[in-house]
Amino acid sequence: MSRVPRAGSIALPFALVLVLIAASLTTAATRRSTARTVTAGEPPIAVVAVAWPVSTLLISEVQTGGASASDEFAELANAGSLAVDLNGLEVVYATATGSTVTRKAAWTSSRVLEPGRHLLIANAAGIHAPMADLTYSGGFAATGGAVVLRAIGGSPIDAVGWGDATNAFVEGAAAIAPAGGSSIERLPGGSAGNATDTNDNATDLVVAIPNPQNLAAPPTPDPSPSPSPSSSPTPTVAPSPTPTPTPTPTPTPTPTPTPTPTPTPTPTPSVPATPSVTP
């Protein structure tokens, strides 16, 4: 004999479905809450690493102090030929040993950097703050450390280590620690741009006079416009030279032949007739 299902046996699966739906909504809400604007100093947000061409976006210059320890900055440069978007990236500072990593800037929305352009991140308490595109709190150690550009919570894209830095972010050997009032700048430097990247900080960066550049600075190197091709001038056709007339030769008069005198014939003497002899 078949049994009629009890009301409780039907309600249990239905209740389970409601629980699963509620869990899904909670997970979706949690995911949405992570897509938020972040500010300097917040702990890194774990997200999927963004693949990025290493040779395109670089840390171009770093100053660790000046007249004040807060007179410091980190500068980014687009050394490629195409615009790049910083969305999903962050700049962090790592201590010499890497024991502490602090966020200094992050982008969670579009921020396009055109070819040859720079972006300036400076200490909010230093002299470079008024011209900076972004500011941060807390400083860099003059004796050693590293500034790192990476996907938010992900893999490094570029890093500059100096002084006694031995953390995992340093590329090759660390660059020289700049003295107060100096910076380390990526070669070739200045108006020639900052495109050198051999993945060795000691080779790629040299001590320089600080030259912080922000988004408003002109691109380097200055893209010289391609000269318009000059149109070839239409060759002027030289007139054909007028031939010099050949002088008509003066006819040489034909000499009149001197008539040869006709010799007067000498008369043949008449032979007297021999008389006939009559027998």
C-alpha positions as CSV (number, residue, x, y, z in Angstrom):
1,M,0.0,0.0,0.0
2,S,1.4,3.4,-1.0
3,R,2.0,6.0,1.6
4,V,0.9,9.6,1.4
5,P,4.0,11.8,1.9
6,R,3.9,13.7,5.1
7,A,4.0,17.5,5.0
8,G,7.3,17.5,6.9
9,S,9.1,15.5,4.2
10,I,8.1,18.1,1.5
11,A,8.9,21.1,3.6
12,L,12.5,19.9,4.4
13,P,13.8,20.2,0.8
14,F,12.1,23.5,0.3
15,A,13.8,24.9,3.5
16,L,17.1,23.6,2.2
17,V,16.6,25.5,-1.1
18,L,15.9,28.7,0.9
19,V,19.1,28.2,2.9
20,L,21.2,27.8,-0.3
21,I,19.7,30.9,-1.9
22,A,20.4,33.0,1.2
23,A,24.0,31.7,1.2
24,S,24.4,32.7,-2.4
25,L,23.1,36.2,-1.8
26,T,25.5,36.6,1.1
27,T,28.4,35.5,-1.0
28,A,27.5,37.9,-3.8
29,A,27.2,40.8,-1.3
30,T,30.6,39.9,0.1
31,R,32.1,40.0,-3.3
32,R,30.5,43.4,-4.1
33,S,31.8,44.8,-0.8
34,T,35.5,44.1,-1.9
35,A,35.1,46.2,-5.0
36,R,35.6,49.4,-3.1
37,T,37.8,52.5,-3.2
38,V,40.9,52.1,-1.1
39,T,43.1,54.7,0.4
40,A,46.8,54.9,1.2
41,G,47.7,52.9,4.3
42,E,45.0,50.3,4.0
43,P,46.2,46.6,4.0
44,P,46.5,45.1,0.6
45,I,43.3,43.6,-0.9
46,A,43.7,40.0,-2.2
47,V,42.6,40.0,-5.8
48,V,43.6,38.1,-8.9
49,A,47.0,39.3,-10.3
50,V,46.9,41.5,-13.4
51,A,49.2,40.5,-16.2
52,W,51.2,43.5,-17.4
53,P,54.1,44.1,-19.8
54,V,57.0,44.6,-17.5
55,S,58.8,47.0,-19.9
56,T,55.9,49.4,-20.2
57,L,55.1,50.8,-16.8
58,L,58.1,51.5,-14.5
59,I,59.2,53.2,-11.3
60,S,61.3,56.0,-12.8
61,E,62.6,57.9,-9.7
62,V,62.6,57.7,-5.9
63,Q,63.7,60.2,-3.3
64,T,64.0,59.1,0.3
65,G,64.5,62.5,2.0
66,G,65.8,66.1,1.7
67,A,65.9,69.0,4.1
68,S,63.2,67.1,5.9
69,A,62.8,63.3,6.1
70,S,59.4,63.8,4.6
71,D,60.7,65.3,1.4
72,E,60.3,62.1,-0.6
73,F,58.4,60.8,-3.5
74,A,58.1,57.8,-5.9
75,E,57.5,58.5,-9.6
76,L,55.9,56.2,-12.2
77,A,56.6,56.4,-16.0
78,N,55.0,54.9,-19.0
79,A,58.0,54.0,-21.1
80,G,56.0,52.3,-23.8
81,S,54.4,53.6,-27.0
82,L,50.8,52.9,-25.9
83,A,48.6,54.3,-23.2
84,V,48.2,52.0,-20.1
85,D,45.5,51.9,-17.4
86,L,46.5,51.7,-13.8
87,N,43.2,50.2,-12.7
88,G,43.9,47.2,-10.4
89,L,47.4,48.3,-9.5
90,E,49.0,49.5,-6.3
91,V,52.3,51.0,-5.1
92,V,53.7,49.6,-1.9
93,Y,56.8,50.3,0.2
94,A,58.7,47.3,1.7
95,T,61.3,47.7,4.4
96,A,64.9,46.5,3.8
97,T,64.2,42.9,5.0
98,G,60.6,42.9,3.6
99,S,59.2,42.3,7.1
100,T,56.7,45.2,6.6
101,V,54.9,46.1,3.4
102,T,52.8,49.3,3.4
103,R,50.5,50.5,0.6
104,K,51.2,54.0,-0.6
105,A,48.7,54.2,-3.5
106,A,46.1,52.1,-5.3
107,W,43.8,52.4,-8.3
108,T,40.4,50.7,-8.3
109,S,39.0,52.7,-11.3
110,S,40.4,53.8,-14.6
111,R,43.5,56.0,-14.5
112,V,45.1,56.1,-17.9
113,L,48.8,57.1,-18.3
114,E,49.8,58.2,-21.8
115,P,53.1,57.3,-23.4
116,G,56.0,59.2,-22.0
117,R,54.0,60.6,-19.1
118,H,54.7,60.4,-15.4
119,L,52.6,60.1,-12.2
120,L,53.9,61.5,-8.9
121,I,53.2,59.9,-5.5
122,A,54.6,62.0,-2.6
123,N,54.7,62.1,1.2
124,A,51.8,64.4,2.3
125,A,54.1,66.1,4.8
126,G,56.9,66.9,2.3
127,I,57.7,69.7,-0.1
128,H,56.6,67.6,-3.1
129,A,53.0,67.2,-1.9
130,P,51.5,70.3,-3.7
131,M,52.5,69.0,-7.1
132,A,51.8,65.3,-6.4
133,D,49.0,63.4,-8.1
134,L,48.6,61.2,-5.0
135,T,49.9,61.6,-1.5
136,Y,50.6,59.1,1.3
137,S,51.6,59.1,5.0
138,G,54.6,57.4,6.5
139,G,58.1,57.5,5.0
140,F,60.8,55.6,3.2
141,A,64.0,54.5,5.1
142,A,67.0,56.4,3.7
143,T,69.3,53.4,4.4
144,G,67.4,50.8,2.5
145,G,64.0,49.7,1.3
146,A,62.0,49.1,-1.9
147,V,59.2,50.7,-3.8
148,V,57.1,48.2,-5.6
149,L,54.5,48.5,-8.4
150,R,52.2,45.5,-8.5
151,A,48.7,44.2,-9.1
152,I,46.7,44.8,-5.9
153,G,47.8,42.0,-3.6
154,G,49.5,40.2,-6.5
155,S,52.7,39.8,-8.4
156,P,55.2,42.7,-8.8
157,I,55.4,44.5,-12.1
158,D,58.4,46.6,-11.3
159,A,60.5,47.4,-8.2
160,V,63.3,49.7,-7.1
161,G,65.4,48.7,-4.1
162,W,68.2,50.8,-2.6
163,G,70.8,50.7,0.1
164,D,70.9,47.6,2.3
165,A,67.6,46.2,1.0
166,T,67.6,42.5,0.7
167,N,63.9,41.8,0.4
168,A,62.4,39.6,-2.3
169,F,61.3,42.6,-4.4
170,V,64.8,43.9,-5.2
171,E,65.6,43.4,-8.9
172,G,69.2,42.1,-9.1
173,A,71.4,44.2,-6.8
174,A,70.0,47.2,-4.9
175,A,70.7,50.7,-6.2
176,I,72.9,53.1,-4.2
177,A,71.1,54.7,-1.3
178,P,70.8,58.4,-2.3
179,A,72.1,61.0,0.1
180,G,69.6,63.5,1.5
181,G,68.5,65.9,-1.2
182,S,69.4,63.4,-4.0
183,S,67.3,60.8,-5.7
184,I,67.9,57.6,-7.7
185,E,66.6,57.9,-11.3
186,R,66.1,55.3,-14.0
187,L,68.4,55.7,-17.0
188,P,68.8,57.4,-19.4
189,G,67.1,60.1,-17.3
190,G,66.0,63.7,-17.8
191,S,64.6,64.7,-21.1
192,A,65.7,61.3,-22.6
193,G,63.1,59.4,-20.6
194,N,63.3,56.5,-18.2
195,A,63.1,53.3,-20.3
196,T,66.1,51.3,-19.2
197,D,65.0,48.1,-17.5
198,T,67.5,45.2,-17.3
199,N,65.9,43.9,-14.1
200,D,69.0,45.0,-12.1
201,N,68.4,48.1,-9.9
202,A,72.1,48.8,-9.5
203,T,72.5,49.0,-13.3
204,D,69.3,50.7,-14.2
205,L,69.2,53.6,-11.6
206,V,71.8,56.2,-10.8
207,V,72.0,59.0,-8.2
208,A,70.6,62.2,-9.6
209,I,69.2,65.7,-8.7
210,P,65.6,65.2,-7.9
211,N,63.3,65.9,-10.8
212,P,59.7,64.9,-9.8
213,Q,57.3,64.8,-12.7
214,N,53.5,64.6,-12.4
215,L,50.7,64.1,-14.9
216,A,50.9,67.7,-16.1
217,A,54.6,67.4,-17.0
218,P,55.5,67.1,-20.7
219,P,56.2,63.6,-22.0
220,T,59.8,62.4,-22.1
221,P,61.4,61.8,-24.4
222,D,59.6,64.6,-26.3
223,P,57.9,62.9,-29.3
224,S,59.2,64.9,-32.2
225,P,56.6,65.1,-35.0
226,S,57.6,63.3,-38.1
227,P,58.6,65.7,-40.8
228,S,56.2,66.0,-43.7
229,P,57.8,64.6,-46.8
230,S,59.1,67.4,-49.0
231,S,57.6,67.4,-52.5
232,S,60.2,67.0,-55.1
233,P,60.3,70.1,-57.3
234,T,59.3,69.7,-60.9
235,P,62.5,69.8,-62.9
236,T,62.7,72.8,-65.1
237,V,63.2,71.7,-68.7
238,A,66.1,73.6,-70.1
239,P,65.4,75.0,-73.6
240,S,67.1,73.2,-76.4
241,P,70.0,75.3,-77.5
242,T,69.5,77.0,-80.9
243,P,71.9,75.4,-83.3
244,T,74.5,77.8,-84.6
245,P,73.9,78.1,-88.3
246,T,76.7,76.6,-90.4
247,P,78.2,79.4,-92.5
248,T,77.6,78.9,-96.1
249,P,81.0,78.4,-97.7
250,T,81.9,81.0,-100.2
251,P,82.2,79.3,-103.6
252,T,85.7,79.2,-104.9
253,P,85.6,80.7,-108.4
254,T,86.3,78.1,-111.0
255,P,89.4,79.2,-112.9
256,T,88.9,79.9,-116.6
257,P,91.2,77.5,-118.4
258,T,93.8,79.2,-120.6
259,P,93.1,78.0,-124.1
260,T,95.8,75.9,-125.5
261,P,97.0,77.5,-128.7
262,T,96.2,75.3,-131.7
263,P,99.5,74.6,-133.5
264,T,99.7,75.8,-137.0
265,P,100.1,72.7,-139.2
266,T,103.4,72.6,-141.0
267,P,102.7,72.2,-144.7
268,T,103.8,69.0,-146.2
269,P,106.2,69.7,-149.0
270,S,105.0,68.6,-152.4
271,V,107.1,65.9,-154.1
272,P,107.7,66.8,-157.6
273,A,106.1,64.3,-160.0
274,T,108.5,62.1,-161.7
275,P,108.2,62.6,-165.4
276,S,107.0,59.7,-167.4
277,V,109.6,58.1,-169.7
278,T,108.3,57.5,-173.1
279,P,109.7,54.5,-174.5
